[in-house]
Structure formats: C-alpha cells, structure tokens
Amino acid sequence: MGRIQRDNGLSVTLLVLFQVSRAGQAMTGWRTHAEELRLHELPANGFPEYLTSGHFISAALAERVSIGGLLVLGIYLREQGRWSPSPWLPRTRRLGTEKLRKPTFKGNPAK
C-alpha cells in the first residue's frame, strides 16, 4: 500500500481537489439557480434535476472550453518558441554547460 500511495499520491490528490471543486461549483450553481427561479416565482429544482439541467451543463462546459483553449494556446506558443517566463534575463545554461553568461551592458557598466 505504501508504494501505491507514493507512486500515485500527486494524481490522487489532484483528483480529489478536482472533485471537491466540482462539487463546490455544483452546490453554488444550484443555490444560484434556485434563487433565480424563486425571483421568477417558479418552483425550485432538486439537486439531481439541477445536475442534468442546462444551467449546470453550460457552466461546466464553458469552464472546460476556456481551460482547454488556454491549454492549446500554451502548447502552440511553446512549440513556436514564443513562450519564455522571462525573456529579459540571461540564460543560465548554454549547450549543456553550467556556466553563467555575463549580461552585456551598453554604456557605462558598473565595475
């Protein structure tokens, strides 16, 4: 049991956090939807009915589409070589060596 937990601990943790956030989104959306129905003087849905309603499906789908779009954009930019965390800092590794490059200055560099 120890090796399974060690090898899959991060995956299990992320899966649990995902499920908790999805449940929180469902509960919050259900309460919001019930409040909207109450304002329009319509009968409120139960939680199982809400999970199959268009309100929940559209919210969940919109989130997945936006995150998926950001993921695809990130992969595209990474493949094009345009993704760098800080393009103004000098590179710390060059051709497999551990030597640091000295930054070059124009004008009067400090000594």
DRENPA-3360 file (N, C-alpha, C; in nm, 2 decimals, always signed):
BEGIN
1 = MGRIQRDN = +0.08/-0.12/+0.00/+0.00/+0.00/+0.00/+0.09/+0.13/+0.00 ~ +0.20/+0.12/+0.06/+0.29/+0.24/+0.07/+0.34/+0.28/-0.06 ~ +0.38/+0.18/-0.15/+0.43/+0.21/-0.28/+0.33/+0.27/-0.37 ~ +0.21/+0.22/-0.36/+0.10/+0.28/-0.44/+0.07/+0.42/-0.41 ~ +0.07/+0.45/-0.28/+0.04/+0.59/-0.23/+0.16/+0.68/-0.27 ~ +0.28/+0.63/-0.26/+0.40/+0.71/-0.30/+0.40/+0.74/-0.45 ~ +0.37/+0.63/-0.53/+0.37/+0.65/-0.68/+0.26/+0.73/-0.73 ~ +0.14/+0.72/-0.67/+0.02/+0.79/-0.72/-0.03/+0.90/-0.63;
9 = GLSVTLLV = +0.04/+0.94/-0.53/-0.01/+1.04/-0.44/-0.05/+1.17/-0.50 ~ +0.03/+1.22/-0.59/+0.00/+1.35/-0.65/-0.12/+1.34/-0.74 ~ -0.14/+1.23/-0.81/-0.25/+1.21/-0.90/-0.38/+1.20/-0.82 ~ -0.37/+1.13/-0.71/-0.49/+1.11/-0.62/-0.53/+1.24/-0.56 ~ -0.43/+1.32/-0.51/-0.45/+1.45/-0.45/-0.52/+1.54/-0.55 ~ -0.46/+1.55/-0.67/-0.52/+1.64/-0.77/-0.66/+1.60/-0.81 ~ -0.69/+1.47/-0.82/-0.82/+1.42/-0.85/-0.92/+1.45/-0.74 ~ -0.88/+1.44/-0.61/-0.97/+1.47/-0.50/-1.00/+1.62/-0.50;
17 = LFQVSRAG = -0.89/+1.71/-0.52/-0.91/+1.85/-0.53/-1.00/+1.89/-0.64 ~ -0.99/+1.82/-0.76/-1.08/+1.85/-0.87/-1.22/+1.82/-0.84 ~ -1.24/+1.70/-0.77/-1.38/+1.66/-0.74/-1.44/+1.75/-0.63 ~ -1.36/+1.79/-0.54/-1.41/+1.89/-0.44/-1.45/+2.02/-0.50 ~ -1.37/+2.07/-0.59/-1.40/+2.20/-0.66/-1.52/+2.18/-0.75 ~ -1.54/+2.07/-0.81/-1.65/+2.04/-0.90/-1.78/+2.03/-0.81 ~ -1.77/+1.97/-0.70/-1.89/+1.96/-0.61/-1.92/+2.10/-0.55 ~ -1.82/+2.18/-0.52/-1.85/+2.32/-0.48/-1.91/+2.40/-0.58;
25 = QAMTGWRT = -1.87/+2.38/-0.71/-1.93/+2.46/-0.82/-2.07/+2.41/-0.84 ~ -2.10/+2.28/-0.82/-2.24/+2.23/-0.84/-2.33/+2.29/-0.73 ~ -2.28/+2.29/-0.61/-2.36/+2.34/-0.50/-2.39/+2.48/-0.51 ~ -2.29/+2.56/-0.54/-2.31/+2.71/-0.56/-2.40/+2.74/-0.68 ~ -2.38/+2.67/-0.79/-2.47/+2.69/-0.90/-2.61/+2.65/-0.87 ~ -2.63/+2.54/-0.80/-2.77/+2.50/-0.76/-2.84/+2.61/-0.67 ~ -2.76/+2.66/-0.58/-2.82/+2.77/-0.49/-2.85/+2.89/-0.58 ~ -2.76/+2.93/-0.67/-2.78/+3.05/-0.75/-2.90/+3.02/-0.84;
33 = HAEELRLH = -2.91/+2.91/-0.90/-3.02/+2.87/-0.99/-3.16/+2.87/-0.91 ~ -3.15/+2.82/-0.79/-3.28/+2.82/-0.71/-3.32/+2.96/-0.68 ~ -3.23/+3.05/-0.65/-3.26/+3.19/-0.62/-3.32/+3.26/-0.75 ~ -3.26/+3.23/-0.86/-3.32/+3.29/-0.99/-3.46/+3.24/-1.01 ~ -3.48/+3.11/-0.99/-3.61/+3.05/-1.01/-3.71/+3.12/-0.91 ~ -3.67/+3.14/-0.79/-3.75/+3.20/-0.68/-3.79/+3.34/-0.72 ~ -3.69/+3.41/-0.78/-3.72/+3.55/-0.82/-3.83/+3.56/-0.93 ~ -3.83/+3.45/-1.02/-3.93/+3.45/-1.12/-4.05/+3.37/-1.08;
41 = ELPANGFP = -4.06/+3.34/-0.95/-4.18/+3.27/-0.90/-4.21/+3.14/-0.96 ~ -4.10/+3.06/-0.98/-4.11/+2.93/-1.04/-4.06/+2.83/-0.93 ~ -4.11/+2.70/-0.94/-4.07/+2.60/-0.84/-3.92/+2.57/-0.86 ~ -3.86/+2.55/-0.74/-3.71/+2.52/-0.74/-3.69/+2.37/-0.78 ~ -3.58/+2.35/-0.85/-3.54/+2.21/-0.88/-3.47/+2.15/-0.77 ~ -3.47/+2.01/-0.76/-3.39/+1.94/-0.66/-3.24/+1.94/-0.72 ~ -3.15/+1.89/-0.63/-3.01/+1.89/-0.68/-2.99/+1.79/-0.79 ~ -3.05/+1.67/-0.79/-3.03/+1.58/-0.91/-3.08/+1.64/-1.04;
49 = EYLTSGHF = -3.20/+1.71/-1.03/-3.25/+1.77/-1.15/-3.16/+1.88/-1.20 ~ -3.10/+1.95/-1.10/-3.01/+2.06/-1.14/-2.89/+2.01/-1.22 ~ -2.84/+1.89/-1.17/-2.72/+1.84/-1.24/-2.74/+1.80/-1.38 ~ -2.87/+1.78/-1.42/-2.90/+1.74/-1.56/-2.96/+1.86/-1.64 ~ -2.96/+1.98/-1.57/-3.02/+2.10/-1.63/-2.92/+2.17/-1.72 ~ -2.97/+2.25/-1.81/-2.88/+2.33/-1.90/-2.79/+2.43/-1.82 ~ -2.84/+2.47/-1.71/-2.76/+2.57/-1.63/-2.63/+2.51/-1.59 ~ -2.64/+2.39/-1.53/-2.51/+2.33/-1.48/-2.42/+2.28/-1.60;
57 = ISAALAER = -2.48/+2.23/-1.70/-2.41/+2.17/-1.81/-2.34/+2.29/-1.88 ~ -2.41/+2.40/-1.90/-2.34/+2.51/-1.97/-2.23/+2.57/-1.89 ~ -2.24/+2.58/-1.76/-2.14/+2.63/-1.67/-2.02/+2.54/-1.67 ~ -2.04/+2.41/-1.66/-1.93/+2.31/-1.67/-1.86/+2.31/-1.80 ~ -1.94/+2.32/-1.91/-1.88/+2.31/-2.04/-1.81/+2.44/-2.07 ~ -1.86/+2.55/-2.03/-1.79/+2.68/-2.06/-1.65/+2.68/-1.99 ~ -1.65/+2.63/-1.87/-1.52/+2.62/-1.79/-1.42/+2.53/-1.87 ~ -1.47/+2.42/-1.91/-1.38/+2.32/-1.98/-1.33/+2.38/-2.11;
65 = VSIGGLLV = -1.41/+2.45/-2.18/-1.37/+2.50/-2.31/-1.27/+2.61/-2.29 ~ -1.29/+2.70/-2.19/-1.19/+2.81/-2.17/-1.06/+2.75/-2.12 ~ -1.06/+2.66/-2.03/-0.93/+2.60/-1.99/-0.87/+2.52/-2.10 ~ -0.94/+2.45/-2.18/-0.89/+2.38/-2.30/-0.83/+2.47/-2.40 ~ -0.89/+2.59/-2.42/-0.84/+2.69/-2.51/-0.71/+2.74/-2.46 ~ -0.70/+2.77/-2.33/-0.57/+2.82/-2.28/-0.46/+2.71/-2.29 ~ -0.50/+2.59/-2.27/-0.40/+2.48/-2.28/-0.35/+2.47/-2.42 ~ -0.44/+2.47/-2.52/-0.40/+2.46/-2.66/-0.31/+2.58/-2.70;
73 = LGIYLREQ = -0.35/+2.70/-2.66/-0.27/+2.82/-2.68/-0.13/+2.81/-2.62 ~ -0.12/+2.76/-2.50/+0.00/+2.74/-2.43/+0.09/+2.64/-2.51 ~ +0.04/+2.53/-2.55/+0.11/+2.43/-2.62/+0.16/+2.49/-2.76 ~ +0.07/+2.56/-2.83/+0.11/+2.62/-2.95/+0.22/+2.72/-2.94 ~ +0.21/+2.81/-2.84/+0.32/+2.90/-2.82/+0.45/+2.84/-2.77 ~ +0.44/+2.73/-2.69/+0.56/+2.66/-2.65/+0.63/+2.60/-2.77 ~ +0.55/+2.54/-2.86/+0.61/+2.48/-2.98/+0.67/+2.58/-3.08 ~ +0.61/+2.70/-3.08/+0.66/+2.80/-3.17/+0.79/+2.87/-3.11;
81 = GRWSPSPW = +0.82/+2.85/-2.98/+0.93/+2.90/-2.92/+0.91/+3.04/-2.86 ~ +0.78/+3.08/-2.85/+0.75/+3.22/-2.80/+0.71/+3.22/-2.66 ~ +0.72/+3.11/-2.59/+0.68/+3.10/-2.45/+0.81/+3.10/-2.37 ~ +0.84/+3.21/-2.30/+0.95/+3.21/-2.21/+0.91/+3.28/-2.09 ~ +0.94/+3.24/-1.97/+0.90/+3.30/-1.85/+0.95/+3.44/-1.83 ~ +1.07/+3.47/-1.87/+1.14/+3.60/-1.86/+1.24/+3.62/-1.97 ~ +1.20/+3.67/-2.08/+1.29/+3.68/-2.20/+1.40/+3.78/-2.17 ~ +1.40/+3.87/-2.07/+1.50/+3.97/-2.05/+1.61/+3.92/-1.96;
89 = LPRTRRLG = +1.59/+3.81/-1.89/+1.70/+3.76/-1.81/+1.79/+3.67/-1.89 ~ +1.92/+3.67/-1.86/+2.02/+3.58/-1.94/+1.99/+3.44/-1.91 ~ +2.02/+3.35/-2.00/+2.00/+3.21/-1.99/+2.11/+3.16/-1.89 ~ +2.07/+3.07/-1.80/+2.16/+3.01/-1.71/+2.24/+2.89/-1.76 ~ +2.18/+2.82/-1.86/+2.25/+2.71/-1.91/+2.27/+2.73/-2.06 ~ +2.38/+2.70/-2.11/+2.41/+2.71/-2.26/+2.48/+2.59/-2.31 ~ +2.42/+2.51/-2.40/+2.48/+2.40/-2.46/+2.52/+2.29/-2.36 ~ +2.44/+2.27/-2.26/+2.47/+2.17/-2.16/+2.57/+2.20/-2.05;
97 = TEKLRKPT = +2.63/+2.32/-2.06/+2.72/+2.36/-1.95/+2.65/+2.43/-1.84 ~ +2.71/+2.43/-1.73/+2.66/+2.50/-1.61/+2.71/+2.64/-1.59 ~ +2.78/+2.70/-1.69/+2.84/+2.83/-1.68/+2.73/+2.93/-1.70 ~ +2.74/+3.04/-1.62/+2.65/+3.15/-1.63/+2.70/+3.25/-1.73 ~ +2.62/+3.31/-1.81/+2.66/+3.41/-1.91/+2.66/+3.54/-1.83 ~ +2.76/+3.62/-1.86/+2.76/+3.76/-1.81/+2.66/+3.85/-1.89 ~ +2.58/+3.92/-1.83/+2.49/+4.01/-1.90/+2.58/+4.12/-1.97 ~ +2.54/+4.16/-2.09/+2.61/+4.27/-2.15/+2.54/+4.40/-2.13;
105 = FKGNPAK = +2.62/+4.50/-2.11/+2.56/+4.63/-2.08/+2.61/+4.73/-2.19 ~ +2.52/+4.82/-2.23/+2.56/+4.93/-2.32/+2.58/+5.05/-2.24 ~ +2.69/+5.12/-2.27/+2.71/+5.25/-2.19/+2.82/+5.22/-2.09 ~ +2.79/+5.27/-1.97/+2.89/+5.27/-1.86/+2.85/+5.16/-1.76 ~ +2.91/+5.04/-1.77/+2.87/+4.93/-1.68/+2.94/+4.96/-1.54 ~ +2.87/+4.91/-1.44/+2.93/+4.92/-1.31/+3.04/+4.82/-1.29 ~ +3.15/+4.87/-1.22/+3.26/+4.78/-1.20/+3.26/+4.72/-1.06;
% end
